Structure formats: structure tokens, C-alpha cells
Amino acid sequence: AAAAAAGAASPADKDRFICIYPAYLNNKKTIAEGRRIPIDKAVENPTSTEIQDVCAAVGFNVLLEKNKMYPREWNRDVQYRGRVRIQLKQDDGNPCLPQFPTRKSVMLYAAETIPKLKTRTQKMGGSDQSLQQGEGGKKGKGKKKK
């Protein structure tokens, strides 16, 4: 059993992926409410899908856990749900992507990139409708807007 436990500690194991909750990047939150990056770099109400999109686009191995909640998030709405797990390091402990050595670098990148997403730039108010639709079918992952 000890060997199995040691094996599971590999950074490539899904349980070892880092978690990024949308609250970490949300400029509507205080540090006490869970924001982890400077407010001037944070995004307005980012969603787990947006975080997933920008991280997958840059080549990360990404896992979206749609029904996980950030413990400090009091709002139970669908759009506040979800967390993203990202494989930060390879088996040997080296970063999967050299430009992202730390989870903070990933958070800052995501926060910088999310405002540039098509869903954000088209119409600022309309980004939340796509979320409600995307709840039922997990296949689309919010790419219906082409």
C-alpha cells in the first residue's frame, strides 16, 4: 500500500493537479473572500469554463470539475460553481509548460487572458446566458458561438 501511495503522489496524477477556483481571479472579491492575485490584474466574475478554455488553449492538461464549489463562495448559482484542475508539473517535477512554473503564474495568465475571450469581447453583458445553457450538455464546453 505504501508503494501505491507514493505512486499516487506523482504530479501527473489527477489528484495532484492544482485547483483554480474562479474566486481566485475575481476582482469582485476581497482577499478574505478568496482572491489570490492583485485586484488590478483580476477579472470580473470569471467562470470555471473560461479558466478551462484559456488554460487548455495554452497547452495545459486541464480538468473541469463543474459541480465543485469554492468553500468560501456563498452564492450557489451555477455561474459561480466549478473549479479547474491543471497539471502544473510532469512526473519528474519539472513544469509541464516552462513559462508557467507556479500556480500563481497560471492564475495571472488566466486573469490576463479571460477578458480577451470572444465571449467577453462580443458583448459584455451576455456572457452569463451561455453558462446556463452549457449546464445540461457537457459536450459543447461553450464553443457553440462560432
Backbone as JSON, one array per atom type, in Angstrom:
{
  "sequence": "AAAAAAGAASPADKDRFICIYPAYLNNKKTIAEGRRIPIDKAVENPTSTEIQDVCAAVGFNVLLEKNKMYPREWNRDVQYRGRVRIQLKQDDGNPCLPQFPTRKSVMLYAAETIPKLKTRTQKMGGSDQSLQQGEGGKKGKGKKKK",
  "N": [[0.84, -1.2, 0.0], [2.0, 1.18, 0.69], [3.68, 1.69, -1.43], [1.87, 2.16, -3.47], [0.7, 4.48, -2.53], [2.84, 6.22, -2.67], [3.2, 6.27, -5.38], [0.91, 7.55, -6.22], [1.42, 10.12, -5.66], [2.57, 11.37, -7.75], [3.04, 14.21, -9.81], [1.69, 14.05, -12.18], [-0.54, 12.71, -11.66], [-4.07, 12.83, -11.41], [-5.06, 13.62, -8.95], [-3.15, 15.24, -8.01], [-3.15, 17.49, -9.44], [-3.18, 21.04, -9.64], [-5.65, 23.15, -8.13], [-7.79, 25.57, -9.43], [-9.92, 27.97, -8.48], [-12.64, 29.98, -9.61], [-12.98, 32.17, -7.91], [-10.44, 32.92, -7.14], [-9.53, 34.61, -9.07], [-11.2, 36.71, -9.21], [-12.19, 40.0, -9.5], [-14.18, 41.1, -8.06], [-14.05, 40.16, -5.59], [-12.73, 40.17, -2.25], [-9.48, 39.76, -0.71], [-9.94, 38.28, 1.56], [-12.22, 36.96, 0.82], [-11.28, 35.21, -0.96], [-9.78, 35.95, -3.21], [-6.73, 35.75, -5.02], [-4.87, 37.08, -6.46], [-3.45, 40.27, -7.48], [-5.78, 42.98, -7.37], [-5.95, 44.68, -9.54], [-5.16, 43.09, -11.56], [-7.03, 41.2, -11.7], [-10.16, 39.61, -12.81], [-13.52, 40.39, -13.81], [-15.92, 38.5, -12.27], [-15.0, 35.75, -13.25], [-15.49, 32.59, -14.93], [-15.48, 29.02, -14.34], [-15.4, 27.67, -16.72], [-14.29, 29.53, -18.46], [-11.75, 29.78, -17.41], [-10.86, 27.21, -17.83], [-10.9, 27.18, -20.64], [-8.89, 29.1, -21.42], [-6.63, 27.99, -20.3], [-6.46, 25.44, -21.41], [-6.1, 26.2, -24.01], [-3.53, 27.14, -24.05], [-2.1, 24.93, -23.75], [-2.17, 23.34, -21.49], [-2.82, 20.41, -19.51], [-5.97, 19.95, -18.65], [-8.69, 19.85, -16.35], [-12.07, 20.04, -15.89], [-14.08, 20.53, -13.15], [-17.21, 20.52, -12.73], [-19.17, 20.68, -10.76], [-18.02, 21.29, -8.39], [-17.59, 23.37, -5.53], [-16.3, 26.49, -4.5], [-15.24, 26.71, -1.21], [-15.6, 29.1, 0.24], [-17.43, 30.46, -1.18], [-20.43, 31.99, -1.17], [-22.51, 32.26, -2.85], [-24.71, 30.28, -4.56], [-25.21, 30.0, -7.23], [-25.22, 28.66, -10.58], [-23.25, 29.84, -12.19], [-21.23, 30.44, -10.51], [-20.17, 28.15, -9.78], [-17.93, 25.31, -9.98], [-14.59, 24.23, -10.57], [-11.25, 24.36, -11.73], [-8.88, 21.99, -12.61], [-5.44, 21.66, -12.98], [-2.68, 20.3, -14.61], [0.29, 21.0, -13.38], [2.92, 20.21, -13.18], [5.28, 17.84, -14.52], [5.87, 14.25, -14.31], [8.51, 14.14, -13.37], [8.72, 16.37, -11.89], [9.31, 18.71, -13.14], [8.1, 21.77, -14.64], [5.18, 21.48, -16.67], [4.74, 23.3, -18.67], [7.2, 25.46, -19.42], [6.95, 28.24, -19.2], [5.18, 28.54, -17.18], [5.85, 28.19, -14.17], [4.73, 28.21, -11.62], [1.68, 28.02, -9.64], [0.68, 30.48, -9.31], [1.59, 31.9, -11.5], [0.04, 30.74, -13.45], [-2.52, 31.54, -12.67], [-2.34, 34.31, -12.97], [-1.88, 34.47, -15.69], [-4.29, 33.38, -16.69], [-6.13, 35.24, -15.73], [-5.34, 37.44, -17.13], [-5.9, 36.72, -19.69], [-8.56, 35.92, -19.95], [-10.3, 38.23, -20.23], [-9.92, 38.72, -22.91], [-11.23, 36.8, -24.29], [-13.47, 35.58, -26.83], [-16.15, 35.4, -26.04], [-16.22, 37.32, -24.14], [-15.49, 39.69, -25.38], [-17.35, 40.18, -27.4], [-20.04, 40.86, -26.36], [-20.41, 42.49, -23.42], [-22.39, 42.12, -21.45], [-23.64, 39.75, -22.0], [-22.43, 37.36, -21.31], [-23.27, 35.57, -19.4], [-25.51, 34.07, -20.16], [-24.73, 32.0, -21.85], [-23.65, 30.28, -20.07], [-25.73, 29.16, -18.55], [-27.01, 27.63, -20.48], [-25.04, 25.81, -21.07], [-25.03, 24.05, -18.99], [-26.51, 21.62, -18.99], [-25.67, 19.84, -21.2], [-22.53, 18.42, -21.37], [-20.93, 18.35, -23.5], [-20.56, 20.51, -25.27], [-18.98, 22.56, -24.12], [-19.05, 25.35, -24.27], [-18.34, 26.23, -26.8], [-20.11, 26.88, -28.74], [-20.42, 29.21, -30.09], [-19.5, 29.82, -32.64]],
  "CA": [[0.0, 0.0, 0.0], [2.88, 2.35, 0.75], [4.17, 1.96, -2.78], [0.77, 2.76, -4.22], [0.53, 5.86, -2.06], [3.94, 7.02, -3.21], [2.96, 6.43, -6.81], [-0.19, 8.49, -6.44], [1.88, 11.48, -5.41], [3.14, 11.93, -8.96], [2.33, 15.42, -10.25], [0.87, 13.76, -13.34], [-1.76, 12.09, -11.16], [-5.11, 13.86, -11.37], [-5.26, 14.14, -7.59], [-2.07, 16.19, -7.7], [-3.33, 18.7, -10.25], [-3.54, 22.19, -8.81], [-7.02, 23.61, -8.3], [-8.01, 27.01, -9.53], [-11.32, 28.35, -8.37], [-12.86, 31.3, -10.19], [-12.85, 33.21, -6.9], [-9.04, 33.36, -7.05], [-9.24, 35.59, -10.12], [-12.37, 37.59, -9.33], [-11.93, 41.34, -8.95], [-15.29, 41.48, -7.19], [-13.82, 39.54, -4.28], [-11.6, 40.64, -1.45], [-8.53, 38.69, -0.38], [-10.6, 37.43, 2.56], [-13.22, 36.12, 0.14], [-10.63, 34.18, -1.77], [-8.96, 36.41, -4.34], [-5.33, 35.43, -4.77], [-3.97, 37.88, -7.29], [-3.76, 41.69, -7.28], [-7.11, 43.3, -7.9], [-5.85, 45.31, -10.86], [-4.94, 42.05, -12.57], [-8.13, 40.23, -11.63], [-11.21, 39.7, -13.82], [-14.85, 40.44, -13.23], [-16.66, 37.23, -12.25], [-14.59, 34.72, -14.22], [-16.15, 31.3, -14.72], [-14.55, 27.89, -14.45], [-15.27, 27.34, -18.14], [-13.34, 30.46, -19.07], [-10.4, 29.41, -16.95], [-10.52, 25.99, -18.56], [-10.62, 27.5, -22.04], [-7.6, 29.76, -21.66], [-5.53, 27.11, -19.91], [-6.36, 24.39, -22.41], [-5.6, 26.8, -25.25], [-2.08, 27.35, -23.98], [-1.48, 23.61, -23.81], [-2.22, 22.61, -20.23], [-3.71, 19.29, -19.29], [-6.96, 20.62, -17.81], [-9.86, 19.06, -15.93], [-13.09, 20.92, -15.33], [-14.97, 19.86, -12.2], [-18.28, 21.5, -12.86], [-20.05, 20.82, -9.59], [-17.28, 21.64, -7.18], [-17.83, 24.75, -5.11], [-15.3, 27.09, -3.64], [-15.86, 26.68, 0.12], [-15.98, 30.42, 0.76], [-18.38, 31.09, -2.09], [-21.77, 31.89, -0.59], [-23.5, 32.28, -3.92], [-24.83, 28.91, -5.08], [-25.6, 30.0, -8.63], [-24.44, 27.83, -11.49], [-22.09, 30.52, -12.77], [-20.14, 30.54, -9.53], [-19.71, 26.8, -9.49], [-16.9, 24.76, -10.83], [-13.19, 24.57, -10.38], [-10.42, 23.82, -12.8], [-7.65, 21.37, -12.13], [-4.45, 21.8, -14.03], [-1.42, 19.61, -14.34], [1.33, 22.03, -13.39], [4.26, 19.61, -13.3], [5.38, 16.49, -15.05], [6.28, 13.23, -13.34], [9.83, 14.39, -12.78], [8.67, 17.58, -11.09], [9.52, 19.9, -13.96], [6.83, 22.33, -15.12], [4.72, 21.0, -17.98], [4.99, 24.41, -19.57], [8.26, 26.21, -18.73], [6.57, 29.62, -18.9], [4.3, 28.56, -16.01], [6.47, 27.37, -13.12], [3.98, 28.22, -10.36], [0.24, 28.17, -9.83], [0.39, 31.91, -9.41], [1.81, 32.32, -12.89], [-1.12, 30.28, -14.22], [-3.66, 32.39, -12.32], [-2.15, 35.62, -13.58], [-2.09, 34.31, -17.13], [-5.72, 33.2, -16.95], [-6.83, 36.5, -15.48], [-4.98, 38.38, -18.18], [-6.38, 36.25, -20.99], [-10.02, 35.78, -19.98], [-11.01, 39.37, -20.83], [-9.75, 38.74, -24.37], [-12.02, 35.73, -24.9], [-14.55, 36.05, -27.73], [-17.4, 35.55, -25.31], [-16.15, 38.56, -23.35], [-15.34, 40.89, -26.2], [-18.55, 40.44, -28.2], [-20.96, 41.72, -25.61], [-20.02, 42.3, -22.03], [-23.46, 41.68, -20.56], [-24.29, 38.5, -22.38], [-21.63, 36.16, -21.13], [-23.79, 34.56, -18.47], [-26.51, 33.17, -20.74], [-24.09, 30.81, -22.4], [-23.38, 29.36, -18.98], [-26.92, 28.41, -18.17], [-27.26, 26.6, -21.49], [-23.99, 24.79, -21.06], [-25.08, 23.23, -17.79], [-27.02, 20.28, -19.23], [-24.78, 19.02, -22.01], [-21.14, 18.77, -21.09], [-20.15, 18.18, -24.71], [-20.28, 21.74, -26.01], [-17.92, 23.33, -23.46], [-19.1, 26.76, -24.54], [-17.76, 26.62, -28.09], [-21.19, 26.93, -29.72], [-20.63, 30.57, -30.6], [-18.74, 30.1, -33.88]],
  "C": [[0.87, 1.25, 0.0], [3.36, 2.71, -0.65], [3.09, 2.65, -3.61], [0.59, 4.23, -3.83], [1.63, 6.75, -2.64], [3.72, 7.28, -4.7], [1.9, 7.48, -7.09], [0.26, 9.94, -6.26], [2.52, 12.1, -6.65], [2.34, 13.15, -9.41], [1.45, 15.16, -11.47], [-0.44, 13.09, -12.93], [-2.83, 13.17, -10.99], [-5.32, 14.44, -9.97], [-4.21, 15.18, -7.22], [-2.19, 17.46, -8.52], [-3.65, 19.86, -9.31], [-4.99, 22.57, -9.11], [-7.03, 25.12, -8.47], [-9.5, 27.25, -9.48], [-11.48, 29.73, -8.99], [-12.68, 32.43, -9.18], [-11.43, 33.76, -6.82], [-8.77, 34.54, -7.97], [-10.28, 36.7, -10.17], [-12.11, 38.94, -8.69], [-13.09, 41.87, -8.1], [-15.09, 40.95, -5.76], [-12.68, 40.24, -3.56], [-10.65, 39.46, -1.25], [-9.21, 37.72, 0.6], [-11.63, 36.51, 1.91], [-12.59, 35.15, -0.84], [-9.83, 34.66, -2.96], [-7.49, 36.18, -4.03], [-4.36, 36.23, -5.61], [-4.35, 39.35, -7.11], [-5.04, 42.09, -7.99], [-7.02, 43.95, -9.27], [-5.54, 44.3, -11.96], [-6.11, 41.09, -12.64], [-9.22, 40.55, -12.66], [-12.56, 39.8, -13.12], [-15.56, 39.09, -13.38], [-16.22, 36.22, -13.32], [-15.33, 33.42, -13.93], [-15.12, 30.18, -14.88], [-14.35, 27.52, -15.91], [-14.26, 28.26, -18.83], [-11.91, 30.12, -18.67], [-9.94, 28.17, -17.7], [-10.11, 26.31, -19.99], [-9.23, 28.09, -22.24], [-6.44, 28.85, -21.3], [-5.35, 25.98, -20.91], [-5.74, 24.95, -23.69], [-4.08, 26.96, -25.23], [-1.34, 26.01, -23.85], [-1.46, 22.85, -22.5], [-3.13, 21.39, -20.33], [-4.73, 19.75, -18.24], [-8.15, 19.72, -17.55], [-10.86, 20.04, -15.36], [-13.98, 20.11, -14.4], [-16.15, 20.8, -11.98], [-19.06, 21.71, -11.57], [-19.31, 21.06, -8.29], [-17.57, 23.09, -6.84], [-16.61, 25.23, -4.34], [-15.91, 27.23, -2.25], [-16.33, 28.05, 0.62], [-16.99, 31.13, -0.13], [-19.79, 30.91, -1.54], [-22.83, 31.8, -1.66], [-23.55, 30.91, -4.6], [-25.18, 28.86, -6.56], [-24.65, 29.15, -9.47], [-23.16, 28.54, -11.93], [-20.94, 30.64, -11.78], [-19.57, 29.17, -9.21], [-18.52, 26.43, -10.35], [-15.51, 25.14, -10.36], [-12.41, 23.87, -11.48], [-9.19, 23.2, -12.18], [-6.67, 21.33, -13.29], [-3.2, 21.03, -13.64], [-0.29, 20.61, -14.5], [2.69, 21.42, -13.7], [4.18, 18.22, -13.92], [5.81, 15.53, -13.94], [7.57, 13.58, -12.62], [9.86, 15.7, -11.99], [8.96, 18.85, -11.87], [8.18, 20.46, -14.43], [6.46, 21.74, -16.47], [4.98, 22.05, -19.04], [5.99, 25.33, -18.86], [7.85, 27.65, -18.39], [5.64, 29.71, -17.69], [4.86, 27.69, -14.89], [5.62, 27.26, -11.86], [2.49, 28.37, -10.64], [-0.12, 29.65, -9.96], [0.57, 32.4, -10.84], [0.63, 31.9, -13.77], [-2.31, 31.19, -13.95], [-3.55, 33.75, -13.0], [-2.38, 35.55, -15.08], [-3.59, 34.21, -17.45], [-6.47, 34.52, -16.79], [-6.54, 37.52, -16.58], [-5.67, 38.01, -19.49], [-7.9, 36.19, -21.07], [-10.73, 37.0, -20.57], [-10.9, 39.42, -22.35], [-10.57, 37.65, -25.06], [-13.13, 36.32, -25.78], [-15.83, 36.31, -26.95], [-17.41, 36.84, -24.5], [-16.2, 39.77, -24.26], [-16.6, 41.21, -26.98], [-19.51, 41.35, -27.48], [-20.75, 41.47, -24.14], [-21.14, 41.72, -21.2], [-23.88, 40.25, -20.8], [-23.55, 37.25, -22.02], [-22.29, 35.15, -20.21], [-24.87, 33.66, -19.05], [-25.87, 31.88, -21.23], [-23.84, 29.79, -21.3], [-24.58, 28.51, -18.63], [-27.2, 27.31, -19.2], [-26.27, 25.45, -21.33], [-24.09, 23.83, -19.89], [-25.48, 21.79, -18.13], [-26.02, 19.41, -19.98], [-23.35, 19.4, -21.76], [-20.31, 18.75, -22.37], [-19.69, 19.51, -25.29], [-19.13, 22.53, -25.44], [-17.89, 24.77, -23.94], [-18.5, 27.17, -25.87], [-18.84, 26.77, -29.16], [-21.21, 28.23, -30.5], [-19.97, 30.87, -31.92], [-19.66, 30.65, -34.96]]
}
